[in-house]
Amino acid sequence: MKTMKSIICAVILFGMPAVVSSQSIVDTKHNLSVSGPGAVKASTEHEICLFCHTPHNCVPSSPLWNRANSGATYTTYSSTTMNASPGQPTGSSIMCLSCHDGTVALGQLKSMGATLITFASTTFMPAGITGNLGTDLRNDHPISFVYDNALAASDGELKEPGSILIPSIKLENNQLQCTSCHDAHNSVYGDFLVASTENSALCVACHDKPSWALSIHNTSTKEWNGTAPDPWPTTDSVTMKTVAKNACENCHKPHNSATGAKRLLKYATEENVCFDCHNGNVAAKNIQADFGKTYRHDVLGTSGVHEPYPYELAKTPLVQHVECADCHNSHAVKAQVTVAPFVKGSNRGVVGIDQSDAVVNPAVYEYQICYRCHSSSAVTASASVKQITQNNVRLEFAPTNPSFHPVVDARNKGVLGLDPAFVPSLSLTSKIFCTDCHASSGGNLGAHGSDYPQILKYNYSRTSAYDGTLNSYQLCYQCHLEATTISFHNKLDDSGTKTHGTETSCNTCHDPHGSQTTGSLINFTLSIAGTPLVEANSLSNAVWWNSTGAGTGTCNLKCHSHDHINATY
């Protein structure tokens, strides 16, 4: 039963209809009296409001505050992408922290003098629980900063305060405080929040992430499949939450995020946040398994290096790396089918480099995302030592080249009658994705990890001869008809032994990306062909395909260290 003092206090504090809560504080964990429903409660004290408020002898600040401030110095949240400037906690946030930083005894009240109300199992807010934020606030949502139109404009992803549509979200002296998101007297939404976090409602009241409304992470009805414990927070242990309902909290924790985690992510390593769903338990594809294959984009090789555009470009020195967020924008990804070479739904909202080596944000074509690493700042050398060395893939695919695979532009250079036939879905006017060749082996989309070198989708032998099956050049025959291609290359052999199509690798003569000097992707692999013998002309006039016409010129190779031009037989 409530005492008369607590009833009078409640009337003083909450008597106005405008602030009547829809849930009684009696039924919440903020009822620290002996009747409270939580594990943390007093041993004998029956009054409820007493633990925060008193009608007499209060701290000289609203609202009749009954607790001493801790006086602690806090380590505040910071981020390379934050435009706000949080300082030491101010206003009502100091009051919240008088319990929630764990430094002031829960029973130490202004009105009690030296007397301390005892608690059954603790004196301070217990360590290790979500409610104990400590004095290190780097893993908690920033507070005590000015939130105005100027901040919204400089940030670009915050709504102006006047456009916040949830009335219960309030600023205090133009500052965002704990009470902007929490109502200490009402926990109807859980965690004393002023609005539901389901479907990201509370977060997007202030945060305005581009493309989030249509993102698959905001719309997916996929549920946890029950094969492992549900990692998502829920107040109902029976009802499963969908990706859409859990929304922002699939990835972020507004309080007590992982130590060292950026942007309040729930794990310190960003990739583990992705793997929480993309391990076959929630998302349909087990992408995590692909990153365990021999040839992969090593997203676990570096962590915490990636920064969103344009912050990453400002870093000095630039650190070469690859992380999930370099190719995927989790706030913009969408289940969307596109035609080559346009960006796929899974890569929407990512910065890229265009064919002129300029930054484009967001990337329009898939290859522009690949160019961020495989262009002027190439991180890997060619898989084979070629006669013409070029590790800048952007230059190999340039439409001004005599020949190229049609990643940037259609392969309209050539004579149809002399070209190997394509599978029915392709022609000389077709374009392709980088990921048509470079993708996870085993069926998953994206260049995550493969059993084949260079993260190739299928086998592409650079040294072995054709074995009569698709095994050696399975990659090539996804586009080029096998029988027609072999027959076409055998016709090129004047000796009649038909070695071009069956006794050497495609890679012996061809560059899989493009050639800056010759047609038909001709660029010899020196370890097999040796140094081509050019009799009196430049290479561009010495190969089979050149500017003087299709099928003209000479192909003078020194294969297997044998001089096929000057030797006598």
Secondary structure, DSSP 8 states (H G I E B T S, - for coil): ---HHHHHHHHHHH-SGGG--SS-GGGSTT--STT-SSSS-BSS---SGGGTB-SSS-BSSTTTB-B-------B----TT------S--HHHHHHHHHHTS-S-TTBBGGGTT-B--BSS-SSS-TTSTT---SB-TTS---SEE-SHHHHHHHSSB--GGG---TT---BTTEE-HHHHB-TT--TTSTTBSS--GGGHHHHTTB--TTGGG-HHHH---B--SSS---S--S-SSS--BHHHHGGGGTB-SSS--TT-GGGBSSSSHHHHHHTTTBTTSSSSBHHHHTTSSEE--TTSS-S----TTTGGG-SS------HHHH--TTT-------TTB--GGGTT--EE-TTS-EESS-SBHHHHHHHHHSTT--S--SS-BSS----HHHHT-TTSSEE-TTSS----S-GGGS--B-TT--TT----GGGTBS-TTS--SSSEESSGGGBSS---SSS---SSSSTTTTGGGTB-HHHHHHHHHTT-TTSS--TTTSS-HHHHB-SSEESS-STTB--BHHHH-S---SSS-GGGTSSSBTTBTT-S-----GGG--TTT---
